[in-house]
C-alpha cells in the first residue's frame, strides 16, 4: 500500500487539531528523560487537550526513548485511559519503528496518512531516515508530489524533522533534504503550512511564502540558539490548530499551549 492510500474523512469544513510530539516514553511508566517523567507529562497533556474538544490529534513522532515495544503499549494505554475520544494519527520520528507504530494502530489510534475535510487535506509525511537526521526517500517525494498535483484542495503538511535550520544543536539531525521537500510544497501552489516536531521548542519560520511551525515537546524542551545540547523542564506543551475553508480560502490559525510543571 502506498503511503497516502489510507484516508480518514471528516464531513466538515473546519477542524480543531491538537499537535503533540516527542513524548519519549519508556517501558516503565516512571521512566525519566533528563529527569522528566515523560509519561506524567504526556498524561497531563492528553487531559488538557481533551478539554479543547479537538476533532483529531496528530502525534509528531519520537514516541519512544528506550525503543521497547512496551513503551508503545504505554503510549496506547495512556491514550485509551484518557478522556480523549477523537482519533489519534501519527508520523514516525527518528526514535520510532514503523512496525511497532502499526502494531498499536487500530480503533482510536489510526494509521491513515491522508486526512480529508471539505476544502482541504492534511498529509502526514515520513521523514525517518537511516540516521537520527531526517531523510525523505525519492519514492516518497514522488508520492508527495503526485498527491499534491492530483489534488484540487489546499493542503497542510506534518512531519517529524525540521526542514529548516534552527541555529541549534539539532541542526546536525535536521531533515537533510528539507529544501527539496519545501520546494515541492511551495511549487505545488496548494500547501498552506508545514508543522513538525523534533526540535523540542517553539519556532515559527518561513520558506519562500510557506509557513513552517515547530511544536514543543510533551517531554522536555531544548534551549534555543545554542550549539550545545541543553535541556530545560518548562513543563509539557502542545499546539492547537484551527483549519477552515471559507469560500475556497484556507485559514490556518495556531497557538502553542504551555502547561507548567
ZIBEL-V789076 format. One record per residue. SS is DSSP state (H for helix, E for strand, - for the rest). OMEGA is omega in degrees with one decimal (NA if undefined). D_CENTER is the distance of its C-alpha to the mean C-alpha in Angstrom with 1 decimal. Layout:
SS/OMEGA/D_CENTER ; SS/OMEGA/D_CENTER
This chain:
-/176.6/21.6 ; -/-170.3/19.8 ; -/-174.9/16.0 ; -/-176.8/15.9 ; -/-178.0/19.0 ; -/-177.1/17.7 ; E/173.9/16.9 ; E/-171.9/16.5 ; E/170.4/18.6 ; -/178.8/19.0 ; -/178.9/22.5 ; -/-176.0/21.8 ; -/177.5/21.3 ; E/179.7/19.1 ; E/168.2/15.9 ; E/-171.6/14.7 ; E/172.1/11.0 ; E/176.5/9.4 ; E/-179.6/5.9 ; E/-170.1/6.4 ; -/171.5/5.7 ; -/179.4/8.5 ; -/176.3/11.1 ; -/-178.1/13.5 ; E/176.8/15.8 ; -/173.3/19.3 ; -/179.0/21.7 ; -/-178.3/23.7 ; -/179.3/22.4 ; -/-178.1/24.2 ; -/-177.1/22.5 ; E/176.3/21.8 ; E/-173.2/19.6 ; -/175.9/21.6 ; -/177.1/23.6 ; E/174.0/20.8 ; E/-171.3/20.7 ; H/178.7/17.1 ; H/178.0/17.8 ; H/178.1/19.6 ; H/-179.0/16.9 ; H/176.5/14.4 ; H/-179.4/17.3 ; H/178.7/18.0 ; H/-179.5/14.6 ; H/178.8/14.8 ; H/-179.3/18.3 ; H/178.0/17.5 ; H/-178.1/14.7 ; H/179.7/17.4 ; H/179.3/19.8 ; -/179.7/17.8 ; -/-179.3/18.3 ; -/172.3/15.1 ; -/177.6/15.4 ; E/174.0/12.2 ; E/173.3/9.1 ; E/177.9/5.7 ; E/-169.3/4.7 ; -/173.8/2.3 ; -/-172.0/5.9 ; -/174.9/9.4 ; -/-168.9/10.6 ; E/170.8/14.1 ; -/-177.8/16.5 ; -/174.7/19.7 ; -/178.7/18.5 ; -/176.1/20.6 ; H/178.7/20.3 ; H/177.7/21.3 ; H/175.3/18.2 ; H/176.5/16.3 ; H/177.0/19.1 ; H/175.9/18.6 ; H/-180.0/15.0 ; H/-178.9/16.5 ; H/-179.7/19.5 ; H/176.2/17.8 ; H/-177.8/16.0 ; H/-178.8/19.3 ; H/-179.9/21.4 ; -/177.4/19.5 ; -/178.0/20.8 ; -/-176.6/17.5 ; -/-175.8/18.7 ; -/176.8/16.1 ; E/177.9/14.1 ; E/178.1/10.9 ; E/-176.5/8.8 ; E/164.9/6.7 ; -/-179.8/6.0 ; -/171.8/8.4 ; -/-178.5/8.7 ; -/177.8/12.2 ; -/-167.5/13.5 ; -/173.8/12.7 ; -/-178.1/15.2 ; H/-178.6/14.6 ; H/-179.6/17.9 ; H/176.3/17.1 ; H/178.3/13.8 ; H/-179.8/16.0 ; H/-179.7/18.8 ; -/-178.8/17.1 ; -/-176.7/15.9 ; E/-176.7/18.5 ; -/-173.4/19.4 ; -/176.5/16.7 ; E/-168.5/14.0 ; -/-176.8/13.7 ; -/-179.2/13.2 ; -/-179.9/13.4 ; -/173.7/11.5 ; E/-178.3/13.3 ; E/-173.5/13.4 ; E/173.4/16.7 ; E/179.9/18.3 ; -/177.5/21.6 ; -/179.1/21.4 ; E/175.8/17.8 ; E/169.0/15.1 ; E/-180.0/11.3 ; E/-176.5/10.7 ; E/-169.9/8.0 ; -/174.5/9.1 ; -/179.5/10.3 ; -/-179.1/10.7 ; E/178.7/12.3 ; -/-178.2/15.9 ; -/178.3/19.1 ; -/175.0/18.7 ; -/174.9/16.2 ; -/179.0/15.8 ; E/175.8/13.6 ; -/175.8/15.6 ; -/-175.8/15.3 ; -/179.0/18.5 ; H/177.6/21.1 ; H/-179.6/21.0 ; H/174.4/17.3 ; H/176.2/18.0 ; H/177.9/20.9 ; H/179.5/18.9 ; H/-180.0/16.5 ; H/-178.2/19.7 ; H/-179.8/21.6 ; H/-179.8/19.1 ; H/-178.7/19.2 ; H/-176.7/22.9 ; -/-176.7/23.7 ; -/173.7/21.8 ; -/-176.8/23.9 ; -/166.5/20.9 ; E/-174.9/18.6 ; E/171.7/15.0 ; E/-171.1/11.6 ; E/175.8/9.2 ; E/171.4/5.5 ; -/-179.2/5.5 ; -/-170.1/5.6 ; -/175.7/9.0 ; -/179.7/10.7 ; -/179.0/13.1 ; -/177.2/15.5 ; -/-179.3/17.4 ; -/-177.9/17.1 ; -/-178.9/20.7 ; -/-177.0/19.8 ; H/-174.0/20.1 ; H/174.0/16.7 ; H/177.2/17.8 ; H/-179.8/19.6 ; H/-179.2/16.4 ; -/176.7/14.6 ; E/-169.8/13.9 ; -/175.0/17.6 ; -/178.3/18.0 ; H/179.3/15.6 ; H/178.0/18.7 ; H/177.5/19.4 ; H/-175.6/16.1 ; H/177.5/16.4 ; H/175.7/20.0 ; H/-178.1/19.3 ; H/-178.6/17.0 ; H/-176.7/19.6 ; H/178.2/22.5 ; H/-179.6/21.4 ; -/177.9/22.1 ; -/174.9/19.8 ; E/-174.7/16.4 ; E/-175.5/15.9 ; E/174.2/12.7 ; E/177.9/9.7 ; E/179.7/6.6 ; E/175.8/5.2 ; -/169.8/5.7 ; -/-170.7/8.7 ; -/172.8/11.4 ; -/171.0/11.7 ; -/-177.4/13.0 ; -/175.3/12.9 ; E/171.0/13.8 ; E/-177.6/14.8 ; E/175.5/16.1 ; E/174.7/17.5 ; E/-168.0/18.6 ; -/-179.3/21.7 ; -/-176.6/21.0 ; E/176.0/17.2 ; E/-179.4/15.1 ; E/-175.2/12.3 ; E/171.9/10.4 ; E/178.5/8.9 ; -/177.5/7.9 ; -/-176.6/10.2 ; -/169.9/10.1 ; -/-175.2/11.6 ; -/-178.1/14.0 ; -/-178.7/15.8 ; E/175.3/15.6 ; E/-176.8/17.0 ; -/-177.5/19.8 ; -/168.7/19.5 ; -/175.2/22.0 ; -/178.2/23.5 ; -/176.9/24.1 ; -/179.9/24.4 ; -/-179.1/21.7 ; -/-178.9/22.2 ; E/176.5/20.4 ; E/178.6/20.9 ; -/176.7/20.4 ; -/-177.1/19.9 ; -/179.9/18.4 ; -/177.8/15.0 ; E/173.5/12.8 ; E/-178.3/10.0 ; E/172.0/9.8 ; E/177.1/11.7 ; E/164.9/12.0 ; E/-179.9/15.2 ; E/-178.1/15.5 ; E/177.0/19.0 ; E/-177.8/21.4 ; E/179.5/24.9 ; -/176.8/27.7 ; -/178.4/25.6 ; E/179.2/23.8 ; E/177.2/20.0 ; E/178.4/19.2 ; E/176.4/15.9 ; E/-176.0/16.2 ; E/176.1/13.8 ; E/174.3/14.6 ; E/177.2/13.3 ; E/178.9/14.9 ; E/177.5/16.5 ; -/-178.1/18.3 ; -/-178.8/21.3 ; -/NA/22.1
